[in-house]
């Protein structure tokens, strides 16, 4: 797993990539069920694209958007480094 953390830390250096950690204390969120993509367009509302075993779901309600629950970029990077 250490190699995976190094890879995430390296990817976070790219200007178009944000690596954000969902702390255990955040509670349950649909994004924890499988892969997801956080979409944050400059001129539109953020959304989350979730993939499940059978379908794809697009969440756009503010309460459902992962960025509101995840650690910030700096705190995420610190946690990954630890």
FIVOFI-142611 format. One record per residue: residue number from 1; chain; x, y, z of N, C-alpha, C in turn. Coordinates in nm, 4 decimals, padded with zeros to 6 digits. Layout:
residues N
[NUM,'A',[X,Y,Z],[X,Y,Z],[X,Y,Z]],
...
end
This chain:
residues 82
[1,'A',[00.0816,-00.1180,00.0000],[00.0000,00.0000,00.0000],[00.0874,00.1264,00.0000]],
[2,'A',[00.2093,00.1162,00.0501],[00.2982,00.2329,00.0519],[00.3219,00.2856,-00.0897]],
[3,'A',[00.3352,00.1941,-00.1866],[00.3531,00.2351,-00.3256],[00.2322,00.3098,-00.3794]],
[4,'A',[00.1135,00.2675,-00.3376],[-00.0086,00.3359,-00.3794],[-00.0135,00.4775,-00.3219]],
[5,'A',[00.0273,00.4915,-00.1965],[00.0304,00.6250,-00.1357],[00.1315,00.7145,-00.2064]],
[6,'A',[00.2479,00.6600,-00.2420],[00.3468,00.7399,-00.3162],[00.2905,00.7833,-00.4514]],
[7,'A',[00.2193,00.6921,-00.5162],[00.1588,00.7256,-00.6454],[00.0558,00.8384,-00.6289]],
[8,'A',[-00.0292,00.8293,-00.5275],[-00.1279,00.9352,-00.5023],[-00.0591,01.0685,-00.4742]],
[9,'A',[00.0459,01.0649,-00.3944],[00.1195,01.1882,-00.3640],[00.1785,01.2481,-00.4911]],
[10,'A',[00.2304,01.1642,-00.5784],[00.2847,01.2129,-00.7050],[00.1768,01.2709,-00.7952]],
[11,'A',[00.0625,01.2039,-00.8023],[-00.0474,01.2526,-00.8851],[-00.1007,01.3866,-00.8353]],
[12,'A',[-00.0956,01.4086,-00.7050],[-00.1480,01.5334,-00.6495],[-00.0654,01.6549,-00.6916]],
[13,'A',[00.0520,01.6326,-00.7471],[00.1362,01.7429,-00.7938],[00.0922,01.7953,-00.9299]],
[14,'A',[00.0099,01.7189,-01.0012],[-00.0395,01.7626,-01.1316],[-00.1386,01.8764,-01.1118]],
[15,'A',[-00.1365,01.9740,-01.1985],[-00.2236,02.0913,-01.1834],[-00.3714,02.0584,-01.2037]],
[16,'A',[-00.4019,01.9511,-01.2750],[-00.5416,01.9174,-01.3022],[-00.5937,01.8034,-01.2145]],
[17,'A',[-00.5204,01.7681,-01.1089],[-00.5602,01.6581,-01.0205],[-00.5629,01.7065,-00.8761]],
[18,'A',[-00.6725,01.6795,-00.8074],[-00.6836,01.7039,-00.6636],[-00.7039,01.5684,-00.5971]],
[19,'A',[-00.6195,01.5359,-00.5017],[-00.6352,01.4130,-00.4248],[-00.6938,01.4521,-00.2909]],
[20,'A',[-00.8116,01.4008,-00.2610],[-00.8830,01.4358,-00.1381],[-00.9186,01.3095,-00.0625]],
[21,'A',[-00.9018,01.3102,00.0684],[-00.9286,01.1944,00.1523],[-01.0608,01.2141,00.2256]],
[22,'A',[-01.1408,01.1080,00.2276],[-01.2644,01.1072,00.3055],[-01.2326,01.0461,00.4412]],
[23,'A',[-01.2292,01.1250,00.5481],[-01.1975,01.0692,00.6809],[-01.3085,00.9761,00.7296]],
[24,'A',[-01.2705,00.8774,00.8107],[-01.3681,00.7822,00.8623],[-01.4821,00.8524,00.9357]],
[25,'A',[-01.4550,00.9616,01.0036],[-01.5552,01.0329,01.0807],[-01.6567,01.1089,00.9986]],
[26,'A',[-01.6425,01.1108,00.8667],[-01.7358,01.1844,00.7807],[-01.8707,01.1170,00.7689]],
[27,'A',[-01.8777,00.9904,00.8041],[-02.0030,00.9175,00.7881],[-02.0140,00.8576,00.6500]],
[28,'A',[-02.1285,00.7935,00.6243],[-02.1492,00.7243,00.4979],[-02.1834,00.8232,00.3873]],
[29,'A',[-02.1381,00.7928,00.2683],[-02.1693,00.8696,00.1485],[-02.1757,00.7718,00.0322]],
[30,'A',[-02.2634,00.7935,-00.0667],[-02.2725,00.7015,-00.1796],[-02.1388,00.6795,-00.2512]],
[31,'A',[-02.0505,00.7787,-00.2473],[-01.9203,00.7661,-00.3121],[-01.8309,00.6608,-00.2495]],
[32,'A',[-01.8645,00.6167,-00.1299],[-01.7849,00.5144,-00.0634],[-01.8177,00.3742,-00.1144]],
[33,'A',[-01.9203,00.3615,-00.1957],[-01.9616,00.2310,-00.2473],[-01.8767,00.1841,-00.3647]],
[34,'A',[-01.8005,00.2722,-00.4257],[-01.7196,00.2340,-00.5409],[-01.6538,00.3561,-00.6020]],
[35,'A',[-01.5993,00.3403,-00.7229],[-01.5296,00.4513,-00.7873],[-01.6216,00.5705,-00.8108]],
[36,'A',[-01.5646,00.6896,-00.7992],[-01.6408,00.8102,-00.8303],[-01.5488,00.9165,-00.8864]],
[37,'A',[-01.6090,01.0120,-00.9546],[-01.5371,01.1266,-01.0095],[-01.6077,01.2515,-00.9626]],
[38,'A',[-01.5331,01.3429,-00.9052],[-01.5866,01.4729,-00.8649],[-01.5670,01.5688,-00.9806]],
[39,'A',[-01.6762,01.6275,-01.0273],[-01.6729,01.7197,-01.1407],[-01.7018,01.8596,-01.0870]],
[40,'A',[-01.6053,01.9488,-01.0997],[-01.6209,02.0855,-01.0503],[-01.5954,02.1855,-01.1630]],
[41,'A',[-01.6936,02.2057,-01.2498],[-01.6758,02.3024,-01.3588],[-01.6642,02.4447,-01.3046]],
[42,'A',[-01.5970,02.5280,-01.3774],[-01.5753,02.6666,-01.3323],[-01.7040,02.7474,-01.3272]],
[43,'A',[-01.7929,02.7259,-01.4211],[-01.9131,02.8080,-01.4321],[-02.0420,02.7324,-01.4001]],
[44,'A',[-02.0318,02.6194,-01.3319],[-02.1526,02.5405,-01.3045],[-02.1413,02.4744,-01.1670]],
[45,'A',[-02.2491,02.4132,-01.1248],[-02.2551,02.3454,-00.9966],[-02.1730,02.2169,-01.0002]],
[46,'A',[-02.1061,02.1857,-00.8901],[-02.0288,02.0621,-00.8801],[-02.1219,01.9416,-00.8826]],
[47,'A',[-02.0687,01.8295,-00.9280],[-02.1449,01.7050,-00.9338],[-02.0508,01.5888,-00.9045]],
[48,'A',[-02.1100,01.4765,-00.8684],[-02.0349,01.3537,-00.8449],[-02.0896,01.2460,-00.9371]],
[49,'A',[-02.0011,01.1820,-01.0125],[-02.0392,01.0698,-01.0976],[-01.9991,00.9425,-01.0247]],
[50,'A',[-02.0966,00.8584,-00.9924],[-02.0730,00.7326,-00.9222],[-02.0910,00.6157,-01.0167]],
[51,'A',[-02.0041,00.5175,-01.0027],[-02.0181,00.3952,-01.0795],[-02.0554,00.2829,-00.9835]],
[52,'A',[-02.1540,00.2055,-01.0216],[-02.1898,00.0889,-00.9415],[-02.1790,-00.0347,-01.0297]],
[53,'A',[-02.2134,-00.1481,-00.9742],[-02.2050,-00.2721,-01.0513],[-02.2964,-00.2713,-01.1720]],
[54,'A',[-02.4076,-00.2005,-01.1648],[-02.5065,-00.2069,-01.2720],[-02.5370,-00.0745,-01.3406]],
[55,'A',[-02.4942,00.0360,-01.2838],[-02.5336,00.1633,-01.3435],[-02.4360,00.2747,-01.3077]],
[56,'A',[-02.4673,00.3914,-01.3571],[-02.3926,00.5128,-01.3289],[-02.4919,00.6136,-01.2723]],
[57,'A',[-02.4492,00.6899,-01.1735],[-02.5374,00.7862,-01.1088],[-02.4669,00.9208,-01.1049]],
[58,'A',[-02.5392,01.0270,-01.1308],[-02.4842,01.1616,-01.1254],[-02.5560,01.2390,-01.0155]],
[59,'A',[-02.4821,01.2756,-00.9105],[-02.5382,01.3516,-00.7986],[-02.4997,01.4979,-00.8133]],
[60,'A',[-02.5945,01.5862,-00.7897],[-02.5653,01.7282,-00.8045],[-02.6152,01.8114,-00.6864]],
[61,'A',[-02.6899,01.7517,-00.5952],[-02.7353,01.8251,-00.4776],[-02.6156,01.8551,-00.3870]],
[62,'A',[-02.6101,01.9745,-00.3315],[-02.4946,02.0165,-00.2518],[-02.4608,01.9184,-00.1396]],
[63,'A',[-02.5616,01.8650,-00.0724],[-02.5381,01.7718,00.0384],[-02.4752,01.6410,-00.0079]],
[64,'A',[-02.4881,01.6076,-00.1363],[-02.4364,01.4821,-00.1892],[-02.2977,01.4939,-00.2508]],
[65,'A',[-02.2486,01.6151,-00.2670],[-02.1200,01.6353,-00.3335],[-02.0072,01.6068,-00.2346]],
[66,'A',[-01.9184,01.5164,-00.2737],[-01.8124,01.4653,-00.1852],[-01.7207,01.5760,-00.1325]],
[67,'A',[-01.6934,01.6791,-00.2113],[-01.5975,01.7802,-00.1689],[-01.6387,01.8477,-00.0391]],
[68,'A',[-01.7666,01.8429,-00.0050],[-01.8125,01.9029,00.1198],[-01.7761,01.8176,00.2410]],
[69,'A',[-01.7435,01.6909,00.2190],[-01.7136,01.5992,00.3279],[-01.5656,01.5636,00.3355]],
[70,'A',[-01.4940,01.5771,00.2276],[-01.3546,01.5348,00.2205],[-01.2624,01.6382,00.2855]],
[71,'A',[-01.1450,01.5905,00.3262],[-01.0417,01.6819,00.3753],[-00.9954,01.7693,00.2603]],
[72,'A',[-00.9414,01.8852,00.2920],[-00.8853,01.9724,00.1903],[-00.7601,01.9113,00.1290]],
[73,'A',[-00.7110,01.9715,00.0231],[-00.5937,01.9175,-00.0459],[-00.4725,01.9076,00.0452]],
[74,'A',[-00.4436,02.0127,00.1231],[-00.3260,02.0119,00.2102],[-00.3378,01.9069,00.3197]],
[75,'A',[-00.4537,01.8990,00.3847],[-00.4734,01.7990,00.4901],[-00.4711,01.6577,00.4334]],
[76,'A',[-00.5261,01.6395,00.3137],[-00.5218,01.5087,00.2486],[-00.3782,01.4680,00.2192]],
[77,'A',[-00.2996,01.5615,00.1652],[-00.1586,01.5332,00.1335],[-00.0808,01.4976,00.2597]],
[78,'A',[-00.1070,01.5690,00.3666],[-00.0380,01.5405,00.4936],[-00.0730,01.4010,00.5439]],
[79,'A',[-00.2008,01.3654,00.5393],[-00.2436,01.2336,00.5855],[-00.1839,01.1224,00.5009]],
[80,'A',[-00.1792,01.1411,00.3695],[-00.1197,01.0412,00.2802],[00.0293,01.0260,00.3097]],
[81,'A',[00.0984,01.1373,00.3330],[00.2415,01.1325,00.3635],[00.2698,01.0591,00.4950]],
[82,'A',[00.1800,01.0736,00.5902],[00.1989,01.0058,00.7192],[00.1811,00.8565,00.7029]],
end
